Amino acid sequence: MSEPTQKLNKFPIAAIVVAAALAFLYSMVLAKLGRDWWTDENYSHGLLVPFVIAIIIWKERHLLAWTVTLPNVALGWIGVTAALLFLIAGTLGAELFTQRISLVVMVAAVVVYFFGRKLLSLLAVPFSLLLLAIPIPQIIFNRIAFPLQIWASQMAVWGIRLFEVPTVRKGNVIDILPKGGIQSISLEVVEACSGIRSLVTLVTLALILAYFTRRRDSGGFANMTRADLVRTALLMLSAVLIAVITNAARVTATGVLTYYYGKKATEATWHDLSGWLVYVVALAMLIGVNAGLRRLIRGSNPESSSIADPGPASRVPSSAFRIRRVIPLVVALVLGGIVVNWLANRSEAAVERQPLSRLATTLGDWRQRGNEIRFDKNVEGVLGASDYTMREYTDPTGRIANIYVGYYATQRTGSTYHSPQNCLPGAGWILSDPQVVTVTAPSGRTFTANRYTIENGVYKEVMIYWYQGRGRTEASEYRDKLNTVLDSVTRRRTDGSMVRVMTDVGTDGAAAVIAASSLAAGLADQLPPFIPE
């Protein structure tokens, strides 16, 4: 048995203890991440990522052992401290992405702490796979998904018309009149059909495919030669294009079939079957592109190995796994886990409030029109609000405006405000002309809010929204997040709300802005009994 392997066999107990401490520290993060992998189709590939990472590490275990250098304790502690701060901040602010990125930073810090910095470069692919399996923040996700939705809609309309099928596009909605029919069918190109789901999965598969088809071990960055690194980058870029093209083709096929077969072409069976077909075709294209790139990008001396015996100095140091290195780290991880679990599970301060159903039917010159509007149960489940109200109000001129107030009693469980920048693009709205405006309430207090012009087909409206709670009113959701962390520590409160006002632009945009601002001002003054300060 080689010396590196012997050294590796000397620290299974230390590895198990450290792994158990990490599992304790990140138990809630891992449980929520696992549930998201199981339920979120955009990241279902995350269920396979841990197994792929394990295969890579096991396959390269001898090379990894030879690459170990002296432990970098100081840098390791810096990384551990940063990861703990990220985790605590993410827990207090109910920001899942920050908590999950903390996990990646922590694992990297532990690697450096025990094995030195050089090993990180060899583990670049496993760390990249872990990052690709972490759901990105919704606001970023929708900034990617919405352009893909519009692009897929445009390409689908172009493809449908090639088959001489009459169609009209309104934003991301395609209207098709079935052959011989009298009523058009609307096809909404939602994010699931925009390519984003297969895009995330295909980029991950591209990285895996490139790594396992590299020509030789290099012992360098990601254990790839320069030629293999270039091929990997090109293959991952190709995966983006393949995902978009195949999904546009899927929407085109659905549109053509809708013309000939009507609503049957949009039913779940065809939708699910076409989804699987897209994956198969996209994967086949990805394999073909990889084969072509391997022929074009050969590199130099592909048959020779650049890995040489690094010599005794680079072999696993016998002091790397001494108890005096393991115990301080384990203690820090366990104490961090106790603090994080206490912060996540401690009770919040009780606040008294009235239900939003009692919100006044009169807001200044505005009067409520009709009854409260309620979402269906599925939408309510996605929103996760503790209480909400959505209504229409009308002013003396007959102008109609819509308000929405979503209140969250706590944000520690992961349920938090859904910014209009997240929700509206997914429903086909285009947000433009962003501004931060000052609103003056009848009481005389002023606050800043976001104002947008939003469009969806023939609809064009002015929207004003802000975040209100715990005596604070903010336009920036990032500043509101920081305040949530601060208030969680100092006041044991994470409650708050998102407030939105919308009205039709009509023929006078300036009048619409004035009307929306007037309603926003009147609404803000009425909210404190429902959104405690």
C-alpha positions as CSV (number, residue, x, y, z in Angstrom):
1,M,0.0,0.0,0.0
2,S,1.4,3.4,-1.0
3,E,2.2,6.0,1.7
4,P,-0.5,8.4,0.7
5,T,-3.1,5.7,1.0
6,Q,-1.7,4.7,4.4
7,K,-2.0,8.2,5.6
8,L,-5.6,8.4,4.3
9,N,-6.4,5.3,6.3
10,K,-5.2,7.0,9.5
11,F,-7.9,9.6,9.7
12,P,-11.4,8.0,9.2
13,I,-12.4,8.8,12.8
14,A,-11.4,12.4,12.5
15,A,-13.2,12.6,9.1
16,I,-16.3,11.1,10.6
17,V,-16.3,13.5,13.6
18,V,-15.8,16.6,11.5
19,A,-18.5,15.4,9.0
20,A,-20.9,14.8,11.9
21,A,-20.2,18.3,13.3
22,L,-20.8,19.8,9.8
23,A,-24.1,17.8,9.5
24,F,-25.2,19.2,12.9
25,L,-24.3,22.8,11.9
26,Y,-26.1,22.6,8.6
27,S,-28.9,20.1,9.5
28,M,-31.7,22.6,8.7
29,V,-30.0,23.9,5.6
30,L,-29.5,20.4,4.2
31,A,-33.0,19.3,5.0
32,K,-34.6,22.3,3.2
33,L,-32.2,21.9,0.3
34,G,-33.1,18.2,0.0
35,R,-36.8,19.1,0.0
36,D,-36.2,21.7,-2.7
37,W,-34.3,19.2,-4.9
38,W,-37.2,16.7,-4.5
39,T,-40.0,19.2,-5.2
40,D,-38.4,21.9,-7.5
41,E,-38.1,20.6,-11.1
42,N,-35.6,23.3,-11.9
43,Y,-33.1,21.7,-9.5
44,S,-34.1,18.1,-9.4
45,H,-30.7,17.2,-10.8
46,G,-29.4,18.2,-7.3
47,L,-30.5,14.7,-6.1
48,L,-27.7,13.2,-8.2
49,V,-25.0,15.7,-7.6
50,P,-23.8,14.3,-4.2
51,F,-23.4,10.9,-5.7
52,V,-21.5,12.3,-8.7
53,I,-19.2,14.2,-6.3
54,A,-18.6,11.1,-4.3
55,I,-17.7,9.1,-7.5
56,I,-15.2,11.9,-8.6
57,I,-13.5,12.0,-5.2
58,W,-13.3,8.2,-4.9
59,K,-12.0,7.9,-8.4
60,E,-9.3,10.5,-7.8
61,R,-8.5,9.6,-4.2
62,H,-4.9,8.6,-4.9
63,L,-4.2,11.8,-6.8
64,L,-5.9,13.8,-4.1
65,A,-3.7,12.2,-1.5
66,W,-0.5,13.0,-3.4
67,T,-1.7,16.6,-3.8
68,V,-2.1,17.3,0.0
69,T,0.2,20.0,1.3
70,L,0.7,21.4,4.8
71,P,-2.5,22.5,6.4
72,N,-3.3,26.2,6.2
73,V,-4.8,26.7,9.6
74,A,-5.0,30.5,9.5
75,L,-6.7,30.7,6.1
76,G,-9.0,27.8,7.1
77,W,-10.1,29.7,10.3
78,I,-10.8,32.8,8.2
79,G,-13.0,30.7,5.9
80,V,-14.8,29.0,8.8
81,T,-15.5,32.3,10.4
82,A,-16.8,33.8,7.2
83,A,-19.1,30.8,6.6
84,L,-20.5,30.9,10.1
85,L,-21.3,34.6,9.7
86,F,-23.0,33.9,6.4
87,L,-25.0,31.1,8.0
88,I,-26.1,33.3,11.0
89,A,-27.0,36.2,8.7
90,G,-28.9,34.0,6.4
91,T,-30.8,32.3,9.3
92,L,-31.7,35.6,10.9
93,G,-32.7,37.2,7.5
94,A,-34.5,34.0,6.2
95,E,-32.2,34.1,3.1
96,L,-31.8,30.5,2.0
97,F,-29.3,31.3,-0.7
98,T,-26.9,32.9,1.8
99,Q,-27.3,29.8,4.1
100,R,-26.5,27.5,1.2
101,I,-23.5,29.4,0.0
102,S,-22.2,29.3,3.5
103,L,-22.2,25.5,3.2
104,V,-19.9,25.7,0.1
105,V,-17.6,28.2,1.8
106,M,-17.4,26.1,5.0
107,V,-16.5,22.9,3.1
108,A,-13.8,24.7,1.2
109,A,-12.5,26.2,4.4
110,V,-12.3,22.7,6.0
111,V,-10.4,21.4,3.0
112,V,-7.9,24.2,3.3
113,Y,-7.7,23.8,7.1
114,F,-6.7,20.2,6.9
115,F,-5.1,19.7,3.4
116,G,-3.9,23.1,2.2
117,R,-5.0,25.4,-0.7
118,K,-3.6,23.3,-3.5
119,L,-6.2,20.6,-3.1
120,L,-9.0,23.1,-3.8
121,S,-7.9,23.5,-7.5
122,L,-8.2,19.7,-8.0
123,L,-11.7,19.8,-6.4
124,A,-12.9,22.6,-8.7
125,V,-15.4,20.4,-10.5
126,P,-17.0,19.0,-7.3
127,F,-17.4,22.5,-5.9
128,S,-18.8,23.7,-9.2
129,L,-21.3,20.9,-9.3
130,L,-22.4,21.8,-5.7
131,L,-22.8,25.5,-6.7
132,L,-24.9,24.5,-9.7
133,A,-27.2,22.5,-7.5
134,I,-28.0,25.4,-5.2
135,P,-31.2,27.3,-6.3
136,I,-30.3,30.9,-7.1
137,P,-32.4,33.7,-5.6
138,Q,-35.8,34.1,-7.2
139,I,-35.1,37.6,-8.4
140,I,-32.0,36.4,-10.4
141,F,-33.9,33.3,-11.5
142,N,-36.7,35.4,-13.1
143,R,-34.2,37.8,-14.7
144,I,-32.9,34.7,-16.6
145,A,-36.3,33.0,-17.1
146,F,-38.3,35.9,-18.4
147,P,-36.0,36.8,-21.4
148,L,-36.0,33.1,-22.2
149,Q,-39.8,33.0,-22.1
150,I,-40.1,36.0,-24.5
151,W,-37.4,34.5,-26.8
152,A,-39.2,31.1,-26.8
153,S,-42.5,32.8,-27.6
154,Q,-40.9,34.8,-30.5
155,M,-39.2,31.7,-32.0
156,A,-42.3,29.6,-31.5
157,V,-44.5,32.1,-33.4
158,W,-41.9,32.2,-36.2
159,G,-41.8,28.4,-36.3
160,I,-45.6,28.0,-36.2
161,R,-46.1,30.4,-39.1
162,L,-43.7,28.3,-41.2
163,F,-46.4,25.7,-41.1
164,E,-48.9,28.4,-42.2
165,V,-50.7,28.4,-38.9
166,P,-52.3,31.8,-38.1
167,T,-51.2,33.0,-34.6
168,V,-50.9,36.1,-32.5
169,R,-48.4,36.7,-29.7
170,K,-49.1,39.0,-26.7
171,G,-46.1,39.1,-24.5
172,N,-45.4,35.4,-23.6
173,V,-49.0,34.3,-24.6
174,I,-49.6,32.8,-28.0
175,D,-53.2,32.8,-29.3
176,I,-54.1,30.1,-31.9
177,L,-57.4,29.5,-33.5
178,P,-57.7,25.7,-34.1
179,K,-58.6,24.5,-37.6
180,G,-62.4,24.7,-38.0
181,G,-62.8,26.2,-34.5
182,I,-64.5,29.4,-33.4
183,Q,-62.7,30.1,-30.2
184,S,-58.9,30.7,-29.9
185,I,-56.7,28.8,-27.5
186,S,-54.1,30.7,-25.5
187,L,-50.7,29.1,-24.9
188,E,-48.8,30.7,-22.1
189,V,-45.1,30.2,-22.4
190,V,-44.4,29.9,-18.7
191,E,-40.9,29.5,-17.2
192,A,-41.1,25.7,-17.4
193,C,-41.3,26.0,-21.2
194,S,-38.7,28.7,-21.5
195,G,-35.7,26.5,-21.3
196,I,-34.7,27.4,-17.8
197,R,-35.3,24.0,-16.3
198,S,-33.4,22.1,-18.9
199,L,-30.8,24.9,-19.0
200,V,-29.7,24.4,-15.4
201,T,-29.7,20.6,-15.8
202,L,-27.9,20.6,-19.1
203,V,-25.2,23.0,-17.9
204,T,-24.6,20.6,-15.0
205,L,-24.5,17.6,-17.3
206,A,-22.1,19.4,-19.6
207,L,-19.7,19.9,-16.8
208,I,-20.0,16.2,-15.8
209,L,-19.6,15.0,-19.4
210,A,-16.6,17.2,-20.0
211,Y,-14.9,16.0,-16.8
212,F,-15.4,12.3,-17.4
213,T,-14.3,12.5,-21.1
214,R,-11.1,14.5,-20.4
215,R,-8.1,13.1,-22.3
216,R,-5.8,12.6,-19.3
217,D,-5.2,13.6,-15.7
218,S,-3.1,16.7,-15.5
219,G,-2.9,17.3,-11.7
220,G,-3.6,20.9,-12.4
221,F,-6.7,23.0,-12.1
222,A,-9.7,20.7,-11.9
223,N,-7.4,17.9,-12.9
224,M,-7.8,18.9,-16.6
225,T,-5.4,20.0,-19.3
226,R,-5.8,23.4,-20.8
227,A,-7.4,21.9,-23.9
228,D,-9.9,20.1,-21.7
229,L,-10.7,23.3,-19.7
230,V,-11.4,25.2,-23.0
231,R,-13.6,22.3,-24.2
232,T,-15.5,22.3,-20.9
233,A,-16.2,26.0,-21.1
234,L,-17.4,25.7,-24.7
235,L,-19.6,22.7,-23.9
236,M,-21.3,24.5,-21.0
237,L,-22.0,27.5,-23.2
238,S,-23.3,25.2,-25.9
239,A,-25.7,23.7,-23.3
240,V,-27.3,27.1,-22.9
241,L,-28.0,27.3,-26.6
242,I,-29.2,23.7,-26.8
243,A,-31.6,24.2,-24.0
244,V,-33.1,27.3,-25.6
245,I,-33.4,25.8,-29.1
246,T,-35.0,22.5,-28.0
247,N,-37.5,24.3,-25.8
248,A,-38.4,26.7,-28.6
249,A,-39.0,23.7,-30.8
250,R,-41.2,22.2,-28.1
251,V,-43.4,25.3,-28.0
252,T,-43.5,25.3,-31.8
253,A,-44.7,21.7,-31.9
254,T,-47.3,22.3,-29.3
255,G,-48.6,25.3,-31.3
256,V,-48.9,23.4,-34.5
257,L,-50.6,20.4,-32.8
258,T,-53.0,22.8,-31.1
259,Y,-54.0,24.1,-34.5
260,Y,-54.8,20.6,-35.8
261,Y,-56.0,18.9,-32.6
262,G,-57.3,21.7,-30.4
263,K,-56.9,21.7,-26.6
264,K,-55.9,18.0,-26.5
265,A,-52.5,19.1,-27.6
266,T,-52.0,21.1,-24.4
267,E,-53.1,18.4,-22.0
268,A,-50.8,17.0,-19.4
269,T,-49.9,13.8,-21.2
270,W,-48.5,15.5,-24.3
271,H,-46.9,18.2,-22.2
272,D,-45.1,15.7,-20.0
273,L,-44.1,13.5,-23.0
274,S,-42.8,16.4,-24.9
275,G,-40.8,17.5,-21.8
276,W,-39.0,14.2,-21.6
277,L,-38.5,14.2,-25.4
278,V,-36.8,17.6,-25.2
279,Y,-34.4,16.3,-22.5
280,V,-33.5,13.2,-24.6
281,V,-32.9,15.3,-27.7
282,A,-31.0,17.9,-25.8
283,L,-28.8,15.3,-24.2
284,A,-28.1,13.7,-27.5
285,M,-27.1,17.1,-29.0
286,L,-24.9,17.7,-26.0
287,I,-23.1,14.4,-26.5
288,G,-22.6,15.2,-30.2
289,V,-21.2,18.6,-29.5
290,N,-18.8,17.1,-27.0
291,A,-17.6,14.6,-29.5
292,G,-17.0,17.3,-32.1
293,L,-15.2,19.5,-29.6
294,R,-12.9,16.6,-28.6
295,R,-11.9,16.2,-32.3
296,L,-11.3,19.9,-32.7
297,I,-9.5,20.6,-29.4
298,R,-6.9,17.9,-29.0
299,G,-4.2,19.6,-27.0
300,S,-0.6,18.4,-27.0
301,N,0.8,15.0,-26.2
302,P,-2.6,13.6,-25.2
303,E,-1.2,10.2,-24.4
304,S,1.4,11.3,-22.0
305,S,0.7,12.0,-18.4
306,S,1.8,15.2,-16.7
307,I,1.5,13.8,-13.2
308,A,4.8,13.0,-11.7
309,D,5.7,11.7,-8.2
310,P,5.6,15.0,-6.2
311,G,8.1,13.7,-3.7
312,P,8.0,13.1,0.0
313,A,7.5,16.8,0.8
314,S,4.1,16.8,-0.9
315,R,2.8,13.7,0.7
316,V,0.2,13.7,3.4
317,P,1.8,15.3,6.6
318,S,1.5,13.1,9.6
319,S,0.5,16.2,11.7
320,A,-2.5,17.1,9.4
321,F,-5.0,15.1,11.4
322,R,-3.7,15.5,14.9
323,I,-6.3,15.8,17.6
324,R,-5.1,19.3,18.4
325,R,-6.3,20.4,14.9
326,V,-9.5,18.4,15.0
327,I,-10.9,19.4,18.4
328,P,-10.9,23.2,18.0
329,L,-12.6,22.9,14.6
330,V,-15.3,20.5,15.9
331,V,-15.9,22.6,19.0
332,A,-16.4,25.7,16.7
333,L,-18.8,23.8,14.4
334,V,-20.8,22.4,17.3
335,L,-21.1,25.7,19.1
336,G,-22.0,27.4,15.8
337,G,-24.7,24.7,15.3
338,I,-26.1,25.4,18.8
339,V,-26.3,29.1,18.1
340,V,-27.8,28.7,14.7
341,N,-30.4,26.3,15.9
342,W,-31.3,28.5,18.8
343,L,-31.6,31.5,16.6
344,A,-33.8,29.6,14.1
345,N,-36.1,28.1,16.8
346,R,-36.3,30.8,19.5
347,S,-39.7,32.3,19.8
348,E,-40.4,35.7,18.3
349,A,-41.8,38.7,20.2
350,A,-45.6,38.6,20.2
351,V,-47.2,41.6,18.4
352,E,-50.8,42.5,18.3
353,R,-52.4,43.3,15.0
354,Q,-55.8,43.4,13.2
355,P,-56.5,41.1,10.2
356,L,-56.2,42.8,6.8
357,S,-59.8,42.0,6.0
358,R,-60.7,44.9,8.3
359,L,-58.7,47.4,6.2
360,A,-60.8,50.5,5.5
361,T,-63.0,50.5,2.5
362,T,-62.2,54.3,2.1
363,L,-58.7,55.5,1.5
364,G,-58.7,59.2,1.1
365,D,-60.8,59.9,-2.1
366,W,-60.7,56.2,-3.0
367,R,-63.6,53.8,-2.3
368,Q,-63.5,50.0,-2.4
369,R,-65.1,48.5,-5.5
370,G,-66.5,45.0,-5.1
371,N,-65.3,42.3,-2.7
372,E,-61.9,41.2,-1.7
373,I,-60.1,39.2,-4.4
374,R,-58.7,35.9,-3.3
375,F,-56.0,33.7,-4.9
376,D,-56.6,30.0,-5.5
377,K,-55.1,27.6,-2.9
378,N,-52.0,26.8,-5.1
379,V,-51.1,30.4,-5.4
380,E,-51.6,31.0,-1.7
381,G,-49.3,28.1,-1.0
382,V,-46.6,29.6,-3.1
383,L,-47.0,33.1,-1.5
384,G,-46.9,31.6,2.0
385,A,-48.3,34.9,3.5
386,S,-49.7,34.8,7.0
387,D,-52.4,37.3,5.9
388,Y,-53.1,39.2,2.8
389,T,-55.7,41.3,1.0
390,M,-56.2,42.3,-2.6
391,R,-58.9,44.7,-3.6
392,E,-59.9,47.2,-6.2
393,Y,-60.6,50.9,-5.4
394,T,-62.1,53.6,-7.5
395,D,-61.7,57.4,-7.3
396,P,-64.3,60.2,-8.1
397,T,-63.2,60.2,-11.8
398,G,-64.0,56.6,-12.2
399,R,-60.3,55.4,-12.3
400,I,-59.8,51.9,-11.0
401,A,-56.8,50.8,-9.1
402,N,-55.7,47.5,-7.5
403,I,-53.9,47.1,-4.1
404,Y,-52.2,44.1,-2.6
405,V,-50.8,43.8,0.9
406,G,-49.1,40.6,1.9
407,Y,-48.1,40.2,5.6
408,Y,-45.7,37.7,7.0
409,A,-45.7,37.1,10.8
410,T,-42.3,35.5,10.6
411,Q,-39.7,35.1,7.9
412,R,-37.5,32.6,9.7
413,T,-39.3,29.5,8.2
414,G,-38.3,30.6,4.6
415,S,-41.6,32.2,3.7
416,T,-40.9,35.8,2.7
417,Y,-42.1,38.6,0.5
418,H,-42.5,37.9,-3.2
419,S,-41.2,41.0,-4.9
420,P,-43.1,42.1,-8.0
421,Q,-39.8,41.8,-9.8
422,N,-40.0,38.1,-9.1
423,C,-43.7,37.4,-9.7
424,L,-44.8,39.7,-12.5
425,P,-42.2,38.6,-15.1
426,G,-43.2,35.0,-14.6
427,A,-46.8,36.0,-15.5
428,G,-45.7,37.7,-18.7
429,W,-45.4,41.3,-17.5
430,I,-42.5,43.5,-18.8
431,L,-41.2,46.0,-16.2
432,S,-39.7,49.2,-17.5
433,D,-38.9,52.8,-16.4
434,P,-37.8,51.9,-12.9
435,Q,-37.7,54.8,-10.4
436,V,-37.4,55.3,-6.7
437,V,-40.0,57.9,-5.7
438,T,-40.9,59.8,-2.6
439,V,-44.5,59.3,-1.3
440,T,-46.0,61.8,1.2
441,A,-48.8,60.4,3.3
442,P,-51.7,62.5,4.6
443,S,-50.1,62.3,8.1
444,G,-47.1,64.2,6.7
445,R,-44.6,61.4,6.9
446,T,-42.6,60.6,3.8
447,F,-41.1,57.3,2.5
448,T,-39.5,56.0,-0.6
449,A,-41.1,53.4,-2.9
450,N,-40.4,51.7,-6.3
451,R,-42.3,52.8,-9.3
452,Y,-42.5,50.9,-12.6
453,T,-44.4,51.0,-15.8
454,I,-45.5,47.4,-16.5
455,E,-46.9,46.0,-19.7
456,N,-48.4,42.7,-20.8
457,G,-49.8,42.7,-24.3
458,V,-52.4,45.4,-24.6
459,Y,-52.3,46.1,-20.8
460,K,-50.1,49.0,-19.5
461,E,-50.1,50.1,-15.9
462,V,-48.3,52.1,-13.3
463,M,-47.1,50.2,-10.3
464,I,-45.8,51.5,-7.0
465,Y,-44.6,49.1,-4.3
466,W,-42.6,49.1,-1.1
467,Y,-41.8,47.0,2.0
468,Q,-43.3,48.0,5.4
469,G,-43.0,46.5,8.8
470,R,-41.6,46.9,12.3
471,G,-41.8,50.7,12.0
472,R,-39.7,50.7,8.8
473,T,-40.7,51.6,5.2
474,E,-38.2,50.7,2.5
475,A,-38.0,50.7,-1.3
476,S,-35.0,48.4,-1.4
477,E,-35.6,44.7,-0.6
478,Y,-31.9,44.3,0.1
479,R,-31.9,47.1,2.7
480,D,-35.1,45.5,4.1
481,K,-33.3,42.2,4.4
482,L,-30.5,43.8,6.4
483,N,-33.0,45.5,8.6
484,T,-34.7,42.2,9.1
485,V,-31.5,40.6,10.3
486,L,-30.9,43.6,12.7
487,D,-34.4,43.5,14.1
488,S,-34.3,39.7,14.5
489,V,-31.2,40.1,16.8
490,T,-32.3,43.3,18.7
491,R,-36.1,42.9,18.7
492,R,-36.8,39.2,18.1
493,R,-39.0,40.2,15.1
494,T,-38.9,39.3,11.4
495,D,-42.5,40.2,10.6
496,G,-43.3,42.6,7.7
497,S,-45.1,43.0,4.5
498,M,-44.9,43.9,0.8
499,V,-47.4,46.6,-0.4
500,R,-48.3,47.2,-4.0
501,V,-50.6,49.6,-5.9
502,M,-51.4,49.4,-9.6
503,T,-53.6,51.4,-12.0
504,D,-54.1,51.5,-15.7
505,V,-52.0,54.1,-17.7
506,G,-54.9,54.8,-20.1
507,T,-54.4,57.8,-22.3
508,D,-52.7,60.0,-19.6
509,G,-49.5,58.5,-18.1
510,A,-48.9,61.5,-15.8
511,A,-52.5,61.3,-14.4
512,A,-52.0,57.6,-13.7
513,V,-48.8,58.3,-11.8
514,I,-50.5,60.9,-9.6
515,A,-53.5,58.6,-9.0
516,A,-51.2,55.7,-8.0
517,S,-49.2,57.9,-5.7
518,S,-52.4,59.3,-4.1
519,L,-53.7,55.8,-3.3
520,A,-50.3,54.6,-2.0
521,A,-50.1,57.6,0.3
522,G,-53.6,57.0,1.7
523,L,-52.9,53.2,2.1
524,A,-49.6,53.6,3.9
525,D,-51.2,55.7,6.7
526,Q,-53.9,53.0,7.3
527,L,-51.5,50.1,7.6
528,P,-49.9,50.3,11.1
529,P,-52.8,48.5,12.9
530,F,-52.4,45.7,10.4
531,I,-48.6,45.8,10.1
532,P,-47.3,46.5,13.6
533,E,-44.6,49.0,14.2
